[in-house]
Amino acid sequence: MTKTITFSLAVFFCLALATLGWADKVTTTKGLPYSGEVTGYKDFTVSIKLANRNIVQKKIAEVKFVAIDSNAPFTQAEELLGKEKHSLKQVVALYTAAQAQASKSENEKPWLGELIAIRRYQALARAGQISLATKHWLKIVEQNQASPQALAIWPGKFSKRKSQNLRALKLLQAKAKKLAQAPAKNKAYLQSVLKLQLALQQKALGQSQAAARTADILDTLATDPAKAAEMLQGKAPEQKPAADQPGDAQPGAPATQAPPADQAEGTGDLATLAGLFEAGKVDVVAARIKSHIDAYPAKELPAALLLLGKSQLQSYRKSKGKAGRGVLLAAGVNLMWVFSEFPRSGQAPEALYYAAAVNKELNQPEAANLALREIIVQYDKPNYGDWAKKAKQELGKK
């Protein structure tokens, strides 16, 4: 009798759950599944009410899969994305159908349209559909009043097709000019647009000169939005005199003497500084890196030290030796610091290559040749680029 009652209660409980509609699901990127009723999406966070009435909230970046029982196209799109092989066009079409269905029941779930939009955007961004992803990202940013959360999710995967990257760049350039009409008000939004534009120019399109100009505008925007807006309209910025003449470096530590205050103020973002380096503002780059050196995380430190050393070397060359040996010694210390402390980093062979150049400037050909041979011995591998090939060419000039 007891078993019969227990069984009946279990059946009743399951039927009750089905009646209440506990058929929605959320699965996290760590594989944690939640079943219940998805009750909302706000501030890039999904809420799901479990059978025990508890509410679980997950950031959208932590969500791998969402099923909405009342919106079949949305669930189908999510299921299709989970398959190893799928048609992105079909996924986008399903999300579009889901959006149309959601608009008919907006009174019941007014948040569902936003959830569908962000999931469609994430699918496009992950697939490297940069032009469409950029278009949808800009729309999401507008809908969220350029909130920090919206700005932070800009697409980071570029297309293998140049045409797509160029279309994305055109969208960003048009948006930047529009935002520049009120640069102070739109400063954070404009910074994010320019950072994505800079990344496209540097990494996807190889537009070094255009990237240098974008970096210059981005750097100016941090301290003078009005001037940055003028630069976006094609007006040249006012140039300030710069000097970078640190004293002799101390062995055993990066050479980071205090830079001039007017150069040190500003961003330490390495992508922006790389653009400024290409623009020839090597003294500014060196000053910025030195002022931010303690703030770089360990994974960025090799790149920061490499750029610092290259900037100091170029500063010495631009001065035609007038900057003094202290600049060269500081460059050599920073470049060798990359090789000695981060020998397996992608920056190590390049650092050695420019360390050899420093030794040549110091009239130490044997030390220069030793550095070049070390590149050939340790870094003649595909994952380290063509620095070994360049080292062989340098040695062949002897």
N, C-alpha and C positions, 0 to 999 in steps of 0.2 A: 504493500500500500504506500509506504514511504517513498519507494523508488518511483512509483507511478506519479505521485504528487510532484516529486522533484523533477521528473522528466517533463511533466505538463507545464511547470513553472518555467523551465528552460525554453520550451517551445514558445510559451507566451511572451517571454522576455525578448526572444529573437524576433518574433512577429511585431512586437511593440517597437523595437528599434527600426525595423523595416518601415513600419507605418510612419515613424517620426522622420524618416529620410536620412538615417545615418549612413550615407553611401559616399560622401565626399572623402577625398584622401589627400594627404600631403606627405611626401617623402623627402627627407633632407639629403644633402650631398654626402652625408656620412652614412646613409642607408637607414636612418631611423624612420619607421612608418607611423603615421597617425591617421586614424579613421574617425569620422564624425561628420560635422557640418561646418564647411568653410563659411564663416560669418562676416568676414571683412578683409579689406586690403587698404591700408593707410600708411603713409610715410615709409613706403617700400617694405612693409611688414604684413605678412599673411596671418590671419587669426583663424583657428579651427577649434570648434567646441566638441569635446570628446563625449563619449557615451555617459561618463560620470559627471558631466556638466562642467568639468574643468576647461579653461581656455588656454590653448597653447599658441604662442606667437613666434614666428620665425621670419628673420630677415629674408627678403627675396633672393639675395645672393647665396643664401644657405639652402635654398629649395631646389631640388632636382626634378620633382614631379608633383603636379597638382591635378586632381580629378574633381570636376564639378558635375554632380549627377544630373542637374537640370540643364546642362549645356553640353550636349553630346559632341559637337564639333570641337569645342575646346579640349575636352578629354581625349578625343581622337588625335588631335595635334600633339598633345603631351605624350601620348603613348607612342606615336610615330617617332618623335624626337628621341625616345629612349632606345630605339632600335639602332644597331650599328650602322646599317645602311638605310637611308631614307631620302626622299625627295624633298628638298627645302621648299620648292615651289608648292608642293602639296601641303606642307606644313603651314606655309604662309596663307594659302587659300583657306585652310581649315580655320586658322585664327581669324581671318577676315569674316568667314561665315559665323564664327562664334561671336564676333563683335556685333554683327547684324542681329543675331538672335538676342544678345544681351540688351541691345537698345530697346527691344520690345518689352522687356521685363525690368526696365530701369528702376521702377518704383520699388520692386522687391529687393533688388541687389544693385544699388546705385554705384557701388565700388567695382563691379565686375568688369566694366569696360576698361578701367585703368589696369586691372590685373592682366587682362588679355593683352593690352598694349605693351606692358613691360615684358611679358613672356615672349611676345613676337619679336620685340627688340632684342632680347637676350639671344634668341635663336639666330637672328641675322648677324649679331655681333660675333657669336661663337663661330659662325660659318665663314667669317671674313668677308661678308657682303658689305663692305665698308661704305659704299655710297648710300644704300638703303638704310643701313644701321645709323649712319650720321643723320640722315633725314628724320628717322624716328627718334633718335636721341634728342635732337633739337626740339622736337615737338613735346617730348616728355619733360624737358627742362622748362619749356614755356608753361606747360600745364601745372608744374610744381613751383612756379614763381622763382626759378633759378635757385632752388634750395641746395644746400651743400651736398645732400644725398644724391640729388639728380645730377649735379655737376660731376660728382665723383665716379659715375658709371660710364664715362665716355668710352667709346669703342677703342680697343687697343690692338685688334688683329686686322692687318691690312690685306688687301686682295693681291693675288698674283697677276691680276690683269691691270695694266697701267691705266686703262680707260676708267675703270671703277675708282681708282685712287684719285684720278684727276677730277672726276665728278664730285667726289667727296670734298676735295680741296676747294672747288668752285663754290659749293654750298657754304663752307666755312668762311671763305673770303667775303661772300655776300653778307653773311650774318655779322661778321666782324665790323664791316663798314656801317651796318645798321646800328649796332650796339655803340659804335664810336660817336653817335649823335648825342649820347649822354654818357660819356666815359666814366665819370665818377660814380654815377648811379649803377651802371652796369659793370663795374670793375671786375667782380668775381666771375661773372658770366663771360666777359670778354677774355679774361685770363685763361679760362678753360678752353674756349674756342681757339685761341692762339696757340695753346700748348698742343692741342690735337693737330692743328695746322702745321706746327713745327715738327711734330713727330712724323707726319706724312711726308713733309719735304725732306727730312733727314733720312728716314728709314725706308720709305716706300718708293720715293721718286728720285732720290739722289740729287735734289736741287740745292746744292750747297750755298750758292749765293742768295737764293730766295730764303733759305732757312736762316742765313745770317741776318737778313733784314728782319724777318719775323722775330728772331731772338732779340734783336735790338729794340723793336717795338715792345715786346713783352717785358723786357728789362726796364724800359722807360715807364711803362704802365704802372709798375710797382710804386713809383715815387711821384710821377707827374702824368696823370691820366689825360689831361688836356693836350700835352705835347705828344703823347702816344696817339691820340686821335688825329692830330695834324699829320703825323707820320703815316697813318693809315690812308690819309688822303693824298699822300705823295710828297709831303713837305719834309725836307731834311732836318734832322734834329741838330741842335746846337752842340758842337764838339767841345769837350773840356780837356785841357792839357792833362796828361797822365804821366806818372813816373813810378818805376818799380825798381828800387835799388837796395835790396836787403843786404845786410852784412854777410860775412862768411858763415856758412852753415855749420852747426855743431854736429859731429858724427854721432850716429846711433839714434837719431830722431828726425822726423820730417822737418824741413826748413820752413818755419812758419813765423817769421818775424812780423811784427804788427804792421799792417799795410796802412797807407794813407786813408784817413777817415772818409773822404769823399768818394773813393773807389770801393771801399769795403762795404758801404751801405748798399743793400739790395739783395736780390735773390741769390741763393746758393744752388739752385736747381741746375743739375749737370747738363741737361739737354739744352737749357737756355744758354748756359755758359759755353757749351760746345759751339753753338751758333755765333756767340760773340767772338769766340776764337777765330772762326772762319771769317768774321767781319774785320779781323785785324786788331780787335780790342784786347790784346794779350795782357796788358798791364792791369786792366780792369778785371779780367778773368783771374789772374794770379791773386790779386787783392781779395776778391770775393771768396775764392777757395780757402785762402789762409784764414780769413775771418770766420769761416764756417767749418773748418777742418774737424773740430771736436764734435760737430753735430751729425756728420755723415755716419750712417749705419755701416757695419763691417762689410756688407756686400757691395757698397758703393765706394769704399775707401780706395781700392786699387784704381778705379777710373778717375777719382778725384785727384789722387797723387800724380797719375800719368798726365792729366790735363794741366796740372800745376807745373810739372817739370817741363812740358812742352812749351807752355806759355813763357816760362822764365828763359828758356833757350831762345825762343823767338824774340823776346824782348831784348836780349843781348845782341842778337843779330841785327835787329832794327836800329839799335843805337850805334852799330858799327864798332862795337867794342868799348864805347864810352861808358856803358853801364857798369863796367868793372868785373873783375873775376868773381866777386861775391855772388853775382847773379848766376854765373855758370856753375859755381860750386853748389849753390842751393838747388839748381836744376838737377845736377848729377846726383845729389843726395836723395831727392824725391823720386827720381826715376829708378835708382838702385834699391830704394825702399820697396817699390812695387815688386821687383824681382826677388829680393831676399825674403820678404814677408809673405808674398802671395805668388809663389812660383808656378802654381797650377792655374792661376787666373788667366782669363783671355787677354788681359792687358800686359802680361809679363813679357812676351817677345817684343811687343812694340816699345815697351819701356827700355828694354835692353838696346834696341835699335837706336833710340834717341840718346841713350846714355853713351853709345859709341860716338854719336855726333858731338856730344858735349866734350868727350875726350879729344876729338879732332880739333875742336875750337881751343882746347887747352894745350894743343901741340903735344899730345900724348898718343901717337899712332899705334904703339904696341897695345896699350890698354883698349883702344878703339877696336883693333882687330880681334882681341880676346873676347870682347863683348859680342862681336858679330859671329865668331866661331861658336860661341855658347848658344846662340840662337839656332844655328844649324844643327848642333848636337842634340839639343833638348826639344826644339819646337818645329822640326821638319815633319809636321803632321797636318792633315786636312783641317782638323778642328781648331788649329791656331792660325788659319789664314795663310797669306803668302809672305810672311815676314822672313822665313828661312830663305825663300827665293830672293827677296830684296837684299838679305845679308850676303848671299853668294855674289850678287851683282856688285855690291859695294867692294867685296874682297877682290873681285875680278878687275877692278879699276886700279889696283895697286901696281 
